[in-house]
Amino acid sequence: MRKRFEVQLCLGQTAIENVVIPLKSRDELPPILAGLQWLWQHPEAHAQVFALLEQKINLGKKATGRPGLTLWQILVLGVVRLGLDCDYDRLEHLANYDALLRQILGVSPVREAHEKPFHHKTLADNAGLVDAELLSQINAIVVQAGRPLFKKKAGGDPEPLAVKVDTYVLETPVHFPTDLNLLWDAQRKCLDGVEALIGRLPGWRKAADWRSNLKGQMRQVSRACQGGGAKKEKRVQAAARAYLKASYAFEVKVFGSLMALREQALSPWELSQEIALDYFHSEVVRHMDLIERRLLRGETIPHAEKVFSLFEPHTEWIAKGKLRPTVELGHRLLVATDQHELIVDYQVLAGTSEVDALVPVADRLLGRYGANQVASLSTDQGFSRAEDRELLELYIPQVVVPKRGKLSAADQAREGQRQFRALRHQHAAIESDIHGLEHHGLNRCPDKGLRGYERYVGFGVLAYNLHRIGARVLTREGAVETGLKAAA
């Protein structure tokens, strides 16, 4: 059974609340660790976060077996990974050899010879125990507990939220897709699967020749499509017919191998390879059809029939009308920040448009903070829909949603008000918050699958918020230290 944390200190260990964090370091790590130390010392947030972690990770588990990483260590390492935008290899090094991080983890600053080291595979497996829903709940707790730190005067109720909402694209780790290179991706993965099961599949002695021939023909079609000159269309069709002829012969051979595998008793590993081979074979069939329709029949392929990655099939093709880049591959990430640059809400808009997400985010904020604690909400024109704006104005005093297109006299009067213009100008501050998120790892997601993508977003937002809180804590402590020195 996993523990919350190690209660009993060993010789040489320092209590987490007593760890001294440098106040003047310009590195990214100390503010993140200061934020985690603040969370450790905050009684209400501490209890709520550990209750959520126990409910998610320990529920239904027997109180036996090896303890593994503590719940606190899982949270700390997940936050540090995103806060530093590092991979698991660097995180392994930091967890084993960085004295400051090890003290926040609750272990001795220097790893003893008998102590089991942190391993990158262990770190990745333990991070996978946390899901996006749990991280969203933890983020809400952290922001609610951290907002009082940013008040100018101690005491009293926290000031109402001035919320800014915007989206940007968090990319998935995919290459630029075309039906030609996606067909080649499917073919090479089929060959990988066949070579892994070569003992079960006779008749693949020339697998390397298949690989070389198919790749060469794919490149010939690509060069013909990209080039110019006379009779280009005929040259493209000739190259495409040759590639498709070889691809059909390859598909028939792979299909025969799949039928042969299904008649055999397979081990669990071999069964997983057979499932992967079946998936990539189906993608070979799909993309042969797309290439034939596009290059030989001259059809325009509907967007709904396309897939933009065989390895991350949830990836969306997003064109936001920007000069550069014109197209981004991933998902829109909605971010709502307050006047202190804390992220009070976020959402991965997988298959959802911006305009449909505004009312849900406002509903979550009103439910979490209360109707009297949201003073304003501002967006850009991408969220503009008249009925949504009129609905939100019933609950939020200032709704700053500029209208798209030509303005009527009433719209000009509404958007010309002094407070509307001031909040619209202040809305641009969210761009720096988005830049901060991208700096903390949320620029391109290396994790696999939509579940991993959403978990990565949750850890990234949590790391960003704890960095902001930790920086505030260190600033206060630095001011106090300066004041004491001046008094002395």
Phi and psi in degrees as a GROMACS rama.xvg file:
@    title "Ramachandran Plot"
@    xaxis  label "Phi"
@    yaxis  label "Psi"
@TYPE xy
-74.1745  140.807  ARG-2
-91.6003  160.042  LYS-3
-64.4751  -47.0579  ARG-4
-167.545  168.033  PHE-5
-80.041  115.573  GLU-6
-75.8012  -41.9497  VAL-7
-86.3692  119.714  GLN-8
-76.8986  141.682  LEU-9
-94.6114  170.224  CYS-10
-61.9799  128.486  LEU-11
94.2528  -10.4022  GLY-12
-84.2371  153.951  GLN-13
-116.292  136.78  THR-14
-58.5193  141.422  ALA-15
-58.3234  -38.8464  ILE-16
-69.3578  -15.8359  GLU-17
-100.402  1.39668  ASN-18
-66.5808  130.374  VAL-19
-89.8976  118.701  VAL-20
-104.807  130.197  ILE-21
-61.3643  136.318  PRO-22
-86.0972  -23.9769  LEU-23
-112.945  11.0567  LYS-24
-69.6611  140.565  SER-25
-96.7734  3.27175  ARG-26
-75.7953  160.095  ASP-27
-74.9807  -24.9076  GLU-28
-70.2396  -45.1104  LEU-29
-57.0175  -43.7185  PRO-30
-62.144  -35.7738  PRO-31
-65.0833  -45.1247  ILE-32
-67.2604  -33.5325  LEU-33
-65.1406  -38.415  ALA-34
-64.6375  -40.7535  GLY-35
-66.6765  -39.7077  LEU-36
-64.078  -39.0003  GLN-37
-61.2155  -43.4633  TRP-38
-61.7943  -39.3295  LEU-39
-62.1888  -36.222  TRP-40
-89.7863  -12.0582  GLN-41
-82.0186  111.005  HIS-42
-61.8623  -45.1798  PRO-43
-71.094  -49.3432  GLU-44
-62.7723  -40.3699  ALA-45
-56.7972  -49.4944  HIS-46
-65.6162  -42.2056  ALA-47
-66.8966  -41.9322  GLN-48
-65.4469  -43.9984  VAL-49
-68.9144  -33.0278  PHE-50
-62.674  -41.3576  ALA-51
-66.4137  -43.0061  LEU-52
-63.3329  -42.3642  LEU-53
-64.4122  -41.2098  GLU-54
-64.3016  -35.4747  GLN-55
-81.1946  -47.1721  LYS-56
-91.7911  -36.8579  ILE-57
-97.0726  -10.5322  ASN-58
-63.3109  127.672  LEU-59
81.4956  -0.161056  GLY-60
-90.629  144.711  LYS-61
-76.4359  150.704  LYS-62
-83.7  47.0028  ALA-63
-136.559  175.63  THR-64
88.181  -179.876  GLY-65
-71.7309  142.517  ARG-66
-71.7205  -32.4686  PRO-67
70.183  -165.38  GLY-68
-66.5451  146.615  LEU-69
-74.7734  162.658  THR-70
-60.9792  -37.9738  LEU-71
-63.726  -41.8968  TRP-72
-65.956  -37.9356  GLN-73
-60.8784  -45.103  ILE-74
-65.6597  -46.4423  LEU-75
-62.1923  -47.3082  VAL-76
-68.3514  -35.9315  LEU-77
-64.1812  -40.2985  GLY-78
-68.7824  -43.5606  VAL-79
-64.9109  -38.2298  VAL-80
-58.2975  -46.829  ARG-81
-75.7753  -36.1729  LEU-82
-62.1866  -34.522  GLY-83
-97.6141  -2.40089  LEU-84
51.2963  52.4288  ASP-85
-117.784  166.151  CYS-86
-92.3739  179.21  ASP-87
-70.2309  -24.3464  TYR-88
-66.8425  -44.9773  ASP-89
-69.1995  -37.4057  ARG-90
-62.0388  -37.9462  LEU-91
-60.2787  -44.5055  GLU-92
-62.3333  -45.474  HIS-93
-63.194  -43.6352  LEU-94
-65.659  -26.7095  ALA-95
-92.6264  -25.667  ASN-96
-130.546  -8.96172  TYR-97
-88.5608  113.504  ASP-98
-64.025  -39.4621  ALA-99
-67.0338  -45.7174  LEU-100
-63.3872  -41.0146  LEU-101
-63.17  -35.2195  ARG-102
-67.0925  -38.8923  GLN-103
-68.2333  -30.2256  ILE-104
-70.558  -15.1048  LEU-105
88.6445  25.0729  GLY-106
-123.283  174.855  VAL-107
-68.7981  149.584  SER-108
-59.6273  -33.7822  PRO-109
-115.564  128.1  VAL-110
-69.4325  127.026  ARG-111
-76.973  160.122  GLU-112
-63.577  -33.9668  ALA-113
-84.5324  -9.85885  HIS-114
-79.1788  134.679  GLU-115
-71.1343  127.299  LYS-116
-76.1796  157.413  PRO-117
-71.6123  138.501  PHE-118
-118.927  143.63  HIS-119
-60.3986  -34.027  HIS-120
-69.3395  -38.6195  LYS-121
-62.6781  -41.6723  THR-122
-63.2024  -44.1283  LEU-123
-65.1774  -42.2145  ALA-124
-65.579  -39.749  ASP-125
-71.57  -35.8117  ASN-126
-62.4909  -31.0808  ALA-127
-69.7448  -11.8532  GLY-128
-75.1814  -16.8635  LEU-129
-95.1032  142.751  VAL-130
-118.33  174.022  ASP-131
-65.7827  -37.3532  ALA-132
-64.0668  -43.4284  GLU-133
-61.9512  -43.7435  LEU-134
-66.4817  -33.8042  LEU-135
-63.5313  -40.779  SER-136
-67.1511  -41.3383  GLN-137
-64.4031  -41.2272  ILE-138
-59.6246  -42.3546  ASN-139
-62.5477  -40.1335  ALA-140
-65.3234  -45.152  ILE-141
-62.8835  -43.5274  VAL-142
-67.4514  -43.5593  VAL-143
-62.3317  -39.4151  GLN-144
-74.5705  -28.8836  ALA-145
-88.2385  -19.325  GLY-146
-57.8157  -38.7373  ARG-147
-60.2217  -22.0982  PRO-148
-64.0305  -23.7783  LEU-149
-96.4287  2.74934  PHE-150
-69.8627  143.514  LYS-151
-73.0781  -33.4051  LYS-152
-121.966  140.597  LYS-153
-71.2379  150.807  ALA-154
83.7519  167.682  GLY-155
80.7504  174.238  GLY-156
-76.274  150.882  ASP-157
-65.2277  148.136  PRO-158
-69.3253  149.376  GLU-159
-60.2787  155.039  PRO-160
-77.6978  135.441  LEU-161
-108.934  95.8815  ALA-162
-91.1376  136.272  VAL-163
-118.958  132.035  LYS-164
-122.697  132.809  VAL-165
-156.463  170.393  ASP-166
-129.429  156.601  THR-167
-148.717  171.165  TYR-168
-99.4472  120.179  VAL-169
-93.489  116.432  LEU-170
-78.3676  152.563  GLU-171
-96.8092  159.871  THR-172
-82.0258  70.997  PRO-173
-127.519  156.935  VAL-174
-87.6934  166.691  HIS-175
-66.0079  126.529  PHE-176
-91.5084  136.843  PRO-177
-132.407  159.375  THR-178
-63.032  -27.5002  ASP-179
-69.8231  -50.4706  LEU-180
-73.8915  -23.0729  ASN-181
-71.7438  -37.4884  LEU-182
-62.7053  -42.0032  LEU-183
-64.7987  -38.7011  TRP-184
-56.859  -45.5318  ASP-185
-64.9165  -40.3463  ALA-186
-67.5144  -43.9771  GLN-187
-67.9394  -33.0898  ARG-188
-72.2459  -31.4077  LYS-189
-63.0175  -43.426  CYS-190
-64.513  -37.9309  LEU-191
-59.5995  -43.9365  ASP-192
-66.2182  -39.9101  GLY-193
-64.1819  -43.8257  VAL-194
-66.594  -31.3618  GLU-195
-68.5129  -28.2173  ALA-196
-109.194  26.0509  LEU-197
-59.608  -28.8828  ILE-198
-67.3757  -24.1834  GLY-199
-94.6969  -12.9291  ARG-200
-126.176  97.2857  LEU-201
-73.6657  160.428  PRO-202
95.5577  7.88156  GLY-203
-115.277  35.711  TRP-204
-64.1095  -28.4446  ARG-205
-103.37  34.5538  LYS-206
-59.6907  -37.8903  ALA-207
-64.7892  -35.843  ALA-208
-67.6291  -39.8488  ASP-209
-57.9744  -44.5913  TRP-210
-62.1705  -47.1852  ARG-211
-65.843  -42.331  SER-212
-66.8217  -45.575  ASN-213
-66.6291  -41.0897  LEU-214
-66.1772  -40.9258  LYS-215
-62.5615  -41.612  GLY-216
-69.6829  -35.5282  GLN-217
-61.5296  -40.5412  MET-218
-69.5068  -33.937  ARG-219
-63.8266  -43.2434  GLN-220
-64.6081  -41.5272  VAL-221
-62.4402  -43.9787  SER-222
-64.6256  -38.3124  ARG-223
-65.5246  -38.4982  ALA-224
-69.2164  -36.0146  CYS-225
-82.7195  -24.2004  GLN-226
-81.0827  -178.038  GLY-227
-126.935  -149.942  GLY-228
97.1622  175.868  GLY-229
-71.3621  148.685  ALA-230
55.3279  37.9686  LYS-231
-60.6179  -43.2178  LYS-232
-60.5501  -40.8315  GLU-233
-66.1225  -40.974  LYS-234
-65.0369  -39.4216  ARG-235
-63.0741  -45.423  VAL-236
-66.5419  -37.7028  GLN-237
-64.2821  -45.4054  ALA-238
-64.92  -38.4802  ALA-239
-66.27  -40.0109  ALA-240
-63.6967  -40.67  ARG-241
-64.6487  -42.7832  ALA-242
-64.7214  -42.4044  TYR-243
-68.4927  -35.1059  LEU-244
-61.7741  -46.3777  LYS-245
-65.1883  -37.7119  ALA-246
-66.952  -37.6173  SER-247
-64.735  -42.4041  TYR-248
-62.687  -40.4013  ALA-249
-64.1639  -44.0353  PHE-250
-61.7487  -40.395  GLU-251
-62.8272  -40.7499  VAL-252
-67.437  -41.5687  LYS-253
-65.9465  -40.1982  VAL-254
-61.3831  -40.6971  PHE-255
-62.6782  -38.6848  GLY-256
-65.8217  -39.2575  SER-257
-61.3675  -43.5682  LEU-258
-62.7961  -37.4204  MET-259
-67.1968  -38.1367  ALA-260
-64.9  -36.9517  LEU-261
-69.4109  -13.0853  ARG-262
-93.9118  -0.453731  GLU-263
-109.869  155.48  GLN-264
-84.2502  116.017  ALA-265
-108.083  148.381  LEU-266
-73.4945  164.629  SER-267
-55.3009  -40.7593  PRO-268
-65.6225  -44.0399  TRP-269
-64.0399  -35.1694  GLU-270
-65.0028  -39.5687  LEU-271
-64.1114  -37.6654  SER-272
-66.454  -37.2167  GLN-273
-67.0234  -38.1981  GLU-274
-64.3973  -43.8562  ILE-275
-63.2632  -41.4709  ALA-276
-62.3312  -40.5196  LEU-277
-62.0207  -42.9867  ASP-278
-61.9402  -48.8134  TYR-279
-70.6453  -29.1878  PHE-280
-63.587  -41.7688  HIS-281
-63.9112  -33.6342  SER-282
-72.3352  -31.1236  GLU-283
-60.5723  -46.0927  VAL-284
-62.4085  -45.385  VAL-285
-59.8837  -47.2414  ARG-286
-80.2415  -23.6244  HIS-287
-63.2785  -41.6335  MET-288
-63.2252  -43.0375  ASP-289
-63.6538  -42.0968  LEU-290
-66.7502  -41.8904  ILE-291
-61.6985  -44.1782  GLU-292
-66.2087  -39.481  ARG-293
-79.0396  -48.843  ARG-294
-87.7524  -31.4285  LEU-295
-97.9263  -35.1425  LEU-296
-100.123  -10.5735  ARG-297
74.2151  22.904  GLY-298
-79.9638  155.123  GLU-299
-98.0548  119.79  THR-300
-77.4079  125.513  ILE-301
-60.6738  145.969  PRO-302
-59.5353  -34.8416  HIS-303
-66.2404  -22.0242  ALA-304
-87.9629  -6.35657  GLU-305
-90.2983  152.555  LYS-306
-125.639  143.019  VAL-307
-107.122  -1.38513  PHE-308
-165.18  135.406  SER-309
-77.4171  -23.2358  LEU-310
-96.6772  -26.5578  PHE-311
-128.178  72.0502  GLU-312
-65.3018  -12.4227  PRO-313
-78.4498  -7.10997  HIS-314
-60.0669  138.331  THR-315
-108.953  150.626  GLU-316
-93.3164  114.067  TRP-317
-121.141  118.471  ILE-318
-115.561  107.312  ALA-319
-97.0732  11.1654  LYS-320
78.6352  18.3059  GLY-321
-83.701  154.45  LYS-322
-69.0309  -39.9912  LEU-323
-156.431  120.545  ARG-324
-81.5607  148.666  PRO-325
-74.2027  -31.304  THR-326
-133.274  139.017  VAL-327
-126.565  145.304  GLU-328
-114.306  113.037  LEU-329
163.432  -136.28  GLY-330
-138.204  152.163  HIS-331
-71.7599  136.906  ARG-332
-114.561  116.204  LEU-333
-84.9555  133.524  LEU-334
-129.251  132.238  VAL-335
-120.363  118.776  ALA-336
-115.726  158.66  THR-337
-103.207  -171.976  ASP-338
-69.6641  -14.7383  GLN-339
-98.2458  8.69293  HIS-340
68.9711  20.3786  GLU-341
-85.0768  143.184  LEU-342
-87.1898  107.559  ILE-343
-88.633  -16.1497  VAL-344
-162.381  154.19  ASP-345
-156.324  161.762  TYR-346
-161.433  136.123  GLN-347
-83.4943  118.228  VAL-348
-91.5569  68.8107  LEU-349
-80.1191  108.273  ALA-350
76.3388  13.0932  GLY-351
-121.594  140.021  THR-352
-85.984  162.287  SER-353
-58.8263  -45.2307  GLU-354
-65.1113  -27.4092  VAL-355
-83.488  -8.27886  ASP-356
-97.2482  -9.64419  ALA-357
-68.8082  -49.2624  LEU-358
-63.3863  -44.1136  VAL-359
-58.47  -40.8988  PRO-360
-68.4203  -37.7014  VAL-361
-64.8258  -38.7175  ALA-362
-63.8778  -41.3751  ASP-363
-64.4337  -42.1884  ARG-364
-66.6052  -42.1323  LEU-365
-66.1359  -37.5559  LEU-366
-69.6701  -31.9141  GLY-367
-82.6087  -40.1508  ARG-368
-108.223  -16.0556  TYR-369
96.3711  150.875  GLY-370
-63.6873  -29.8289  ALA-371
-86.4978  2.49961  ASN-372
-109.774  5.87849  GLN-373
-117.139  101.032  VAL-374
-82.2234  -34.4638  ALA-375
-153.305  158.017  SER-376
-143.093  122.73  LEU-377
-123.795  145.883  SER-378
-140.856  -179.464  THR-379
-98.5577  -173.099  ASP-380
-69.3886  -18.6345  GLN-381
-63.5384  -19.4118  GLY-382
-96.8894  2.95173  PHE-383
-71.2443  121.68  SER-384
-153.403  124.045  ARG-385
-59.1346  -44.7318  ALA-386
-66.0751  -34.574  GLU-387
-67.3452  -43.8402  ASP-388
-61.7093  -42.6159  ARG-389
-65.2768  -35.5004  GLU-390
-67.2765  -45.1351  LEU-391
-66.7733  -31.2489  LEU-392
-66.0069  -16.284  GLU-393
-72.8047  -22.8321  LEU-394
-118.628  -24.3973  TYR-395
-117.526  128.162  ILE-396
-59.0493  -43.2839  PRO-397
-123.829  112.189  GLN-398
-112.261  111.111  VAL-399
-107.562  89.2145  VAL-400
-126.035  95.204  VAL-401
-60.8172  141.449  PRO-402
-80.8654  142.06  LYS-403
-81.636  149.151  ARG-404
81.7047  -161.097  GLY-405
-71.9842  137.083  LYS-406
-93.5558  137.732  LEU-407
-77.882  174.682  SER-408
-62.1816  -39.24  ALA-409
-66.1664  -39.7425  ALA-410
-67.6882  -39.0205  ASP-411
-62.5417  -39.243  GLN-412
-67.0213  -41.3695  ALA-413
-65.7836  -47.6172  ARG-414
-78.3896  -10.8168  GLU-415
-89.1402  -4.01838  GLY-416
-65.183  147.714  GLN-417
-61.0142  -44.5154  ARG-418
-68.5878  -36.9076  GLN-419
-60.7001  -47.0226  PHE-420
-64.0181  -39.9985  ARG-421
-63.8281  -44.6749  ALA-422
-68.7642  -32.9024  LEU-423
-67.3695  -38.8705  ARG-424
-66.9341  -38.0541  HIS-425
-69.6745  -21.7729  GLN-426
-60.1092  -28.3427  HIS-427
-62.1022  -17.6535  ALA-428
-62.8281  -21.5327  ALA-429
-67.2281  -21.8465  ILE-430
-64.0344  -37.3541  GLU-431
-69.4877  -32.4798  SER-432
-66.0145  -40.9993  ASP-433
-63.8478  -40.5687  ILE-434
-61.3908  -39.7359  HIS-435
-62.9735  -39.5424  GLY-436
-62.5375  -44.5103  LEU-437
-62.9265  -35.4953  GLU-438
-66.5514  -28.9039  HIS-439
-94.6834  33.9194  HIS-440
99.3354  -17.9262  GLY-441
-91.656  57.1778  LEU-442
-114.437  -43.1019  ASN-443
-146.197  124.267  ARG-444
-89.373  120.045  CYS-445
-86.4545  -12.0569  PRO-446
-76.0117  153.301  ASP-447
-93.5006  143.161  LYS-448
78.9608  162.232  GLY-449
-66.7887  -35.8846  LEU-450
-63.8004  -43.5428  ARG-451
-65.9123  -36.0997  GLY-452
-61.6763  -47.8784  TYR-453
-68.1984  -35.9855  GLU-454
-65.9777  -39.6412  ARG-455
-60.5548  -42.2467  TYR-456
-61.4872  -44.7943  VAL-457
-60.6487  -44.7875  GLY-458
-65.5199  -36.7782  PHE-459
-64.9632  -43.5137  GLY-460
-66.6217  -40.8831  VAL-461
-63.2981  -42.1977  LEU-462
-62.8339  -40.7177  ALA-463
-62.124  -48.3415  TYR-464
-64.5544  -42.0647  ASN-465
-68.0139  -32.0074  LEU-466
-64.0839  -43.9325  HIS-467
-62.7104  -44.8914  ARG-468
-66.284  -43.9015  ILE-469
-62.6107  -40.0636  GLY-470
-62.929  -38.0335  ALA-471
-65.7087  -42.1034  ARG-472
-62.1912  -45.0766  VAL-473
-65.7363  -36.4519  LEU-474
-63.0032  -43.3692  THR-475
-63.801  -45.3699  ARG-476
-63.6784  -38.187  GLU-477
-63.9234  -39.1377  GLY-478
-65.1591  -40.3993  ALA-479
-64.2725  -44.3221  VAL-480
-62.8709  -40.2689  GLU-481
-63.4761  -40.7296  THR-482
-64.5022  -39.9335  GLY-483
-65.5628  -40.2791  LEU-484
-65.2538  -40.17  LYS-485
-65.0239  -38.7286  ALA-486
-67.0253  -35.4342  ALA-487
